[in-house]
Amino acid sequence: MNIQQIRNATLVIEYAGKKFLVDPFLSEKGVYPPFPNSARQDQNNPLVGLPIPINEIIQDVDAVIVTHLHLDHWDDAAKEALPKDIKLFTQNEEDAKEVQNAGFQNVEVLQEDTIFEGIQLSKTKGEHGRGEILKLAGLVCGVVLKHQDEKTLYVAGDTVWYEGVQEALDAHNPEVIVVNGGDNQFVEGGSLVMGKEDIFEVHQAAPEAIIISVHMEAVNHWALSKEELRKSAAEKGLSSQIFVPADGESYTF
């Protein structure tokens, strides 16, 4: 497989001969206001531009996976750029209807045993924060990709570390894990996605797996920098297992 970090949670994954686009957030730098009640209210989103042109990102994509419909995972630029007949997977019927209302005609709800072109796609649980903030954050999912010719890949999505992530690790035993690790948060309510301690919990639960941390420094409410996570991983002797890609960077496994 080849995993390319685009920006935020947006990934291009080549897996078993197919190309997946995950959580496309494709707008130009600074076109949206900052998320309210959080840091960097003087900076518009996205904070950074795309590392490669949109037409290269979406070229030859076989399927799109949208883990949830928050702006930084599914935006107007993605809706405009993607062909309306492209295969597109959502987490539930509610999201599917909204995507169909945007004109997309080939939408399917992920299940635990979805098959696409011989690749098994398994929806996993996620919790977009802890406690009261969950009422505002809404439902999210992750996805596991499996194929006999590939290592098992778990894309955790917008979740903190909790028993649902442990369950996914136990059920699927992934060899490669992508976590959303920017520790994004509002002024109140705590972490919405994984911070350092969450990521180290994932490592402890799956000590043989490679972990790639994305969803960092791209929207204004991030709290964990790429450099801080790299430094912490190095201090723990985990630089060869916890990767923090620059936008545009790729890994092959």
C-alpha positions in Angstrom: 0.0 0.0 0.0 1.0 3.6 -0.4 -0.5 6.3 1.9 -0.1 9.9 1.0 -0.9 12.6 3.5 -2.5 15.5 1.7 -3.7 17.9 4.4 -5.6 17.5 7.7 -7.4 14.1 7.5 -7.3 14.0 3.7 -5.4 10.9 2.5 -4.8 9.2 -0.8 -4.5 5.5 -0.2 -3.4 3.1 -2.9 -4.4 -0.4 -1.7 -4.7 -3.7 -3.6 -4.6 -1.8 -6.9 -7.3 0.7 -6.1 -7.0 4.3 -5.2 -9.1 5.7 -2.2 -9.5 9.3 -1.3 -10.3 9.7 2.4 -12.0 12.8 4.0 -11.5 15.3 1.1 -10.9 18.8 2.5 -9.8 20.5 -0.7 -10.5 24.3 -0.4 -7.8 26.9 -0.9 -6.1 28.3 2.1 -8.1 30.7 4.2 -11.5 30.5 2.6 -13.4 29.6 5.8 -13.6 31.5 9.1 -11.9 30.0 12.1 -13.8 27.5 14.2 -15.2 29.5 17.1 -14.4 29.3 20.8 -10.9 28.1 20.2 -7.4 29.2 19.5 -6.1 31.3 16.6 -9.3 33.3 16.0 -7.2 35.6 13.7 -6.5 32.7 11.3 -8.9 31.5 8.6 -9.2 27.8 7.6 -7.6 25.9 6.1 -4.4 27.3 7.7 -2.3 25.9 4.9 -2.7 25.3 1.2 -2.8 22.0 -0.6 0.6 20.4 -1.3 -0.4 19.3 -4.8 -3.2 20.5 -7.2 -6.7 19.2 -6.7 -6.8 17.6 -10.2 -3.8 15.5 -9.2 -5.4 14.5 -5.9 -8.6 13.3 -7.4 -7.1 11.8 -10.6 -8.0 8.1 -11.1 -9.6 7.8 -7.6 -11.7 4.6 -7.5 -13.6 5.5 -4.3 -14.1 8.2 -1.7 -14.5 7.4 2.0 -16.1 10.2 4.1 -15.9 9.3 7.8 -18.3 12.2 8.7 -19.4 15.5 7.2 -17.6 18.1 9.3 -16.3 20.9 7.1 -12.6 19.9 7.5 -13.4 16.4 6.1 -16.0 17.2 3.4 -16.1 20.7 2.0 -17.5 22.6 -0.9 -14.3 22.3 -3.0 -14.5 18.5 -2.7 -18.2 18.5 -3.7 -17.4 20.6 -6.8 -14.3 18.8 -7.9 -15.3 15.2 -7.5 -17.3 13.5 -10.3 -20.9 13.0 -9.3 -20.9 9.3 -10.3 -17.8 8.4 -8.2 -18.2 5.6 -5.7 -18.6 7.2 -2.3 -18.9 5.6 1.2 -20.4 7.3 4.2 -20.9 6.2 7.8 -24.7 6.1 7.9 -27.9 6.8 6.0 -28.2 10.3 7.3 -24.8 11.3 5.9 -25.6 9.3 2.7 -28.7 11.4 2.1 -26.8 14.7 2.6 -24.1 13.6 0.1 -26.8 12.5 -2.4 -28.5 15.9 -1.9 -25.1 17.4 -3.1 -25.6 15.5 -6.4 -23.6 12.3 -5.8 -25.3 9.3 -7.3 -23.2 6.3 -6.3 -23.3 6.4 -2.4 -23.1 3.4 -0.1 -23.2 3.2 3.7 -20.2 1.4 5.1 -20.9 -1.8 7.0 -18.6 -4.1 9.0 -18.2 -6.3 6.0 -18.5 -4.1 2.9 -16.6 -5.4 -0.2 -15.3 -3.1 -2.8 -13.4 -4.5 -5.8 -12.3 -7.5 -3.7 -11.2 -5.2 -0.7 -12.9 -5.6 2.6 -14.0 -2.3 4.2 -15.0 -2.6 7.8 -16.6 0.4 9.5 -15.3 1.0 13.1 -16.6 3.0 16.0 -15.2 6.4 17.1 -15.9 9.0 19.7 -15.2 12.6 18.7 -14.3 13.7 22.2 -15.3 12.8 25.7 -18.3 13.7 27.8 -20.7 16.6 27.0 -18.8 17.7 23.9 -20.0 14.5 22.2 -23.5 16.0 21.9 -22.0 18.7 19.7 -19.4 16.7 17.9 -21.8 14.1 16.5 -21.3 10.7 15.1 -18.0 9.6 13.4 -16.5 6.4 12.1 -13.2 4.9 11.1 -12.5 2.1 8.5 -10.3 -0.9 8.2 -9.1 -2.1 4.8 -8.2 -5.7 4.3 -6.9 -7.7 1.3 -4.9 -10.9 1.0 -2.1 -9.1 -0.8 -1.8 -6.2 1.6 -1.2 -5.5 5.3 -4.3 -4.6 7.3 -4.8 -0.8 7.5 -6.9 0.9 10.2 -7.9 4.5 9.6 -9.3 5.6 12.9 -10.9 8.8 11.9 -11.9 11.7 14.3 -11.7 9.8 17.6 -10.0 9.9 21.0 -8.6 6.8 22.6 -11.4 4.8 24.2 -12.7 1.2 24.3 -14.1 1.4 20.8 -10.5 1.9 19.4 -9.3 -1.0 21.6 -12.1 -3.1 20.1 -11.1 -2.3 16.6 -7.5 -3.2 17.3 -8.5 -6.5 18.9 -10.9 -7.4 16.1 -8.7 -6.5 13.1 -5.1 -6.6 14.4 -3.9 -3.9 11.9 -0.3 -3.6 10.9 -0.7 0.0 9.9 -2.8 2.6 11.8 -3.6 6.1 10.8 -4.7 8.3 13.7 -6.0 11.9 13.7 -3.6 13.4 16.2 -3.8 17.1 16.4 -5.5 17.2 19.8 -8.0 19.7 18.4 -10.2 21.3 21.0 -12.4 24.2 21.8 -11.8 26.5 24.9 -14.0 24.1 26.9 -14.7 20.4 26.5 -11.3 18.8 26.1 -9.7 16.9 23.2 -11.9 16.2 20.1 -9.3 13.9 18.5 -6.1 12.1 19.8 -3.4 13.9 21.6 0.0 12.5 22.6 -1.2 10.3 25.4 -4.0 8.8 23.2 -1.5 8.0 20.5 0.9 6.3 23.0 -2.1 4.3 24.2 -2.7 3.1 20.6 1.0 2.1 20.5 0.8 0.2 23.8 -2.3 -1.6 22.5 -0.7 -2.4 19.1 3.0 -2.4 19.8 4.0 -4.0 16.5 2.0 -1.6 14.3 3.2 1.4 12.4 1.3 4.5 13.5 0.9 7.5 11.2 -0.5 10.7 12.8 -2.4 13.1 10.5 -5.0 15.9 11.1 -2.4 18.3 12.4 -1.8 22.0 12.1 -4.4 22.5 9.3 -7.3 24.1 11.1 -7.2 26.7 13.8 -8.2 24.7 16.9 -5.2 22.3 16.8 -3.3 21.9 20.1 -0.6 19.4 19.3 2.1 20.3 16.7 3.9 17.9 14.4 7.2 18.8 15.9 6.0 18.2 19.5 4.7 14.8 18.6 7.9 13.9 16.7 10.0 15.0 19.7 7.9 13.0 22.2 8.0 9.9 20.0 11.8 10.2 19.7 12.1 10.6 23.5 10.2 7.3 23.9 12.3 5.6 21.3 9.4 5.3 18.9 10.5 7.3 15.9 10.6 4.2 13.8 7.0 3.3 14.7 5.2 6.7 15.0 5.4 8.7 11.8 4.3 12.4 11.5 4.2 13.2 7.8 4.6 16.6 6.2 1.7 17.5 3.8 2.3 15.7 0.6 4.6 13.0 2.1 4.0 9.4 1.3 4.7 6.0 2.9 4.8 2.6 1.3 4.3 -0.6 3.3 
